[in-house]
Amino acid sequence: MDKDRSRHVVAVIRARKGTCAGTLKRVLDGLGTARLVERVALLTSNDSKDDASVAFGRANGLPVIGCSADDILAGFARAAEFLDADVVVRVDCDATVDGGLLDHLVTAILDLGCDHILPDESNAAAVKGIELFTRHALDKLLLDVADDPAARRHVTRYFALHPDFVTTARAQPYAAAAQSHKTSQDVAFVDAVRAGLEANAGQATLAGFLQLAEREIAPSRPTGPSGAARGAAAIIRVDGHGLGRAKRMIALARALRDREGMATVFAAGCGNELAAVIRQAGFEVRDPAGISSDAPADLMVIDCAPGVGVEADGARLTAVIADSSERRLAADYAYYSPLPEVANLDWTGARTVVRVGWEWALPGIVPSHNRPRSRSPRPVVLVSMGAGDPQGMTLGVARALAALDPVFRARFVIGPGFKRRQHLAKTIVGLSSNFETIEGADGLATEFASCDLALTTVGVTACELAAFGVPALYLSTDRLEAAAAGAFEHAGMGISLGVGAGDGAIAKTVWSLLNDGGRRREMRLIGQMTIDGNAPVRIAADLASALACESGSRRATR
């Protein structure tokens, strides 16, 4: 630390559940190249899945600070107090750390006298997962907004949502990387090169690797974060029943076509009604039986029911979505929400790149965040049990809600696969004067943006509701669904009612939430922050980058 800088700068590594020691070592090595960072602490939990993180911290002489997943802010406060911090560097466990760039940001926050520093826009991708803020900013969060979910669960997210809360400034460009392309693909390239060379982050700088990429790789590779695989042929393979599956793949297909420039078609065995939905969205639908006779595709993305016999092969690159079948083992990429069943999947012998996290949760309807939420004079409760509702839960919920004082509006979605739809709609409307049905709707974006609370099953709709900021109650028909609902509840997006919830439990929970605006607001914010609706763009960019960088050689080089 320079003698003329008396303020204590510390770094806090935020370990996620199940983070391995190798990942933490890479981050710690990178922090070791920062001249202005005095001490490092590790923030984790007491969960048994974090035993490896705790052991790593102790083995490397790091203070290990425990915290609850529901109160990350308290963990950072304890770390700052223990280390006597004046400036805190928040470092995610998957961040790529360049000591020179980090020192540049430390110097900027000290020289500018601000409470929160943002990198120059050209350096933003290179410092993804790293944020700097002062002890004063941390104390202000604790004193003023400790109950706000954005502050309590995400800390620095509050600064982004409330830019006037503390003084925020932007640093000047980092000269050492000024001539390099600092996109997310470049950062991914750095990680790949480090892994291939078995080099620690402390043995080579990010700027050096970026300059190497510019000098050696850039002349022969496509440029720009979008269009990296422009002109490639992509096939979306959809099968099984469910409007949600078709709609989420339409969202991904649009991102592949419109943002990455891929010629995208569907191979669908999902019935005429769902095929019509796909065609209405502007995509060609081919017979799956004829796909094998066509020229091999560059990319195939498979989103099929587990019992459907589709092979994850026949393309340069293959990916599967939320797939628990054996075909996932032959795929190049696999994407999942962080549900309990995913943690139990066996990947022995597979070479699949597995992406697990809420950021990969694919909604079928993507919210427009610049559009204000609609408001009704009375609270609106939406009931949406999917396209078919084979268990008849919609009518059961209607009977439960009919027992409540009708101070709210209840709107029931009657999906295209419901049995005896007209009879069901008439029965529901007859139960209460505040009941309405929604039939034949092309999309539910307006309904999601207009309701205050929803009852649903765990699936695509649950992800969509969270992305729209709608607190939800999840009903389940079996233990597997209940476990998945528990993951949504644990994240703070809603409440699981368990398997076979009775009328009394449904009515009591709905009434409680309708009268607890603070809790609904917390669930709304957590849902929007946890499932941001950008998964289609994120997955499309990930696959386009893989196509562009590996040029079909993934299987030969892994």
Residue, then its C-alpha position, 0 to 999 in steps of 0.5 A: m500500500d502506498k504510504d500516502r494512502s492511509r485508507h484500508v482497502v480490503a477484498v471480500i470474496r463471495a463464495r456461492k454454494g458448492t464453490c470448489a477450491g480451484t475456483l477460489k484459488r484462481v480468484l485469490d491468486g488474481l487478488g495477490t497481484a493487486r498492490l493496493v489491496e491489503r487483506v482478503a476475507l472469504l464470505t460463505s455460510n455454514d451449509s455443509k455444501d460450503d465445507a470446501s470453501v471454509a476449508f480453503g479459507r482456513a488453509n490459506g489464512l483467510p478470515v472466513i465470515g459466515c452469513s445467511a443467503d437471505d442477509i448477505l449485507a450482514g456478512f459484508a458488514r461483519a467482514a468490513e468490521f473485522l478487517d477495519a475496512d475503509v474501502v471494500v472490494r466485492v469479488d464474486c467467486d467466478a470473477t476474473v481478477d486483474g491486479g493492475l485494473l483493480d488497482h486502477l479502480v482503487t486509485a479512482i475511488l480514493d482520488l475522486g472521493c466517491d462512495h461507489i466507483l464504476p469502471d469505464e464502459s470499455n472496461a466493464a466486461a473485464v471487471k464483471g463480478i467486481e465492485l468497489f464501495t466505501r465503508h460509508a456506503l456500507d454503513k448507509l445501507l445498514l442504517d437506512v435500507a437494511d430491510d430492502p431485499a436489494a440491499r440485504r440480499h444483493v448489497t451493491r444492487y441497491f446502488a444501481l436501483h437507487p443511483d442517488f443513494v450514494t455518490t457514484a463516479r466512473a473511472q477513467p479508461y484503464a490504459a493497459a487494456a485500452q487497445s483490447h476488445k474487452t467483451s464477455q467473449d474475451v473474458a471467457f477466452v482468458d479463462a480458457v487460455r488459463a485453464g489450457l496453460e494451467a496458469n494461475a491468475g497471478q502468473a499472467t495479467l488480464a490485460g496481457f491476455l487480452q492483448l494476446a487475443e487482439r494480436e494473435i486471434a482477433p484478425s481471424r475471428p468474427t468481431g463483436p458480442s453479437g453476430a459472432a456466429r452470423g450465418a450459422a444454421a440453428i435447429i430448435r428441436v421441440d417435442g412433447h406437450g406444453l405451451g410453455r416449452a414451445k414459447r420459451m424456445i421461441a424466445l431463444a430462437r428470436a435471440l439466436r436469429d435477431r441478435e446472433g444472426m443465425a438462420t433458425v428453424f424448428a423441428a417440432g413434434c408437438g402437435n398442430e396447435l403448438a406448431a401453429v404458435i411457432r409459425q405465428a411467431g415467424f419461424e418455419v416448422r419442419d418435420p423432425a423425421g426429415i432433419s437427419s436427411d438435411a445438411p448437418a446444422d451448426l447448432m441444435v438446441i433440444d427442449c423435449a420431454p424426458g420420454v421423447g427419443v431424440e438424440a443430442d447429436g447431428a450438429r457441430l454443437t448441441a445443447v439441451i434445456a432443462d433435460s434430465s434424460e440420458r441425452r444430456l450426457a451427449a450434449d455439448y452444453a446444458y442449461y438448468s435452473p438451480l432446482p434440487e433434481v439438477a444437483n442429483l444428476d450424474w455427469t460421470g463420463a460426460r464432457t458437457v458444459v453444464r450451466v446451472g443458475w437462475e440466470w439460465a432460467l428460460p421464460g416464455i414471455v420476456p417482460s418489458h422493464n421500461r413499462p410501468r406495472s399496471r394497477s387495478p383499484r382492487p388487488v388482482v389474483l391470477v390463477s394459471m396452472g399451465a396449458g393443460d392442468p390435468q390434475g384439475m387444480t384450477l377448479g380446486v383453487a377457485r373453490a378455495l378462493a370463493a370462501l374469502d371476502p370478495v375484496f379482490r379480483a380473481r382471474f383464472v387462465i383456461g389453457p388450450g389443453f383444458k378438458r371441457r373448457q366452456h363448462l369449467a369457465k362457467t362453473i368458476v364464474g358461478l362460484s363468486s362475483n369477483f371471479e373472471t376467466i381468461e380464454g384464448a389469450d395469445g399471451l399473458a404479458t398484460e395479465f402478469a403486469s396487472c396482477d398482485l399475486a398468482l397461484t401456479t405450478v412450478g414450470v415456465t410460468a413460475c419463471e415468467l411470473a418471477a421475471f415480471g415481479v409477481p409474488a406466487l404461491y406454488l401448488s404441487t402434485d408430487r414430491l418432485e414438484a414440491a422440491a422444485a417449488g421449495a427452490f423458488e421459495h428459498a430464493g424468496m420469489g414465492i411460497s410453496l404450498g406443498v403437495g395436495a394443499g387443502d382449501g383452508a391452507i390456500a385461502k389462508t395464505v392468499w389472504s395473508l399475502l393480500n394483507d401484507g404489501g411489504r412482503r409482496r413488495e420484497m418478493r416482487l423485487i427478489g423475483q425481478m432480480t433473480i430471474d431478469g428475463n435475459a436468459p434467451v439472450r444470455i444462452a444465445a450469446d453463449l452458444a454463438s461464442a462457442l460456435a465462433c471460438e471453437s469452429g466445430s472442434r469442441r469434441a476433438t479438443r476437450 
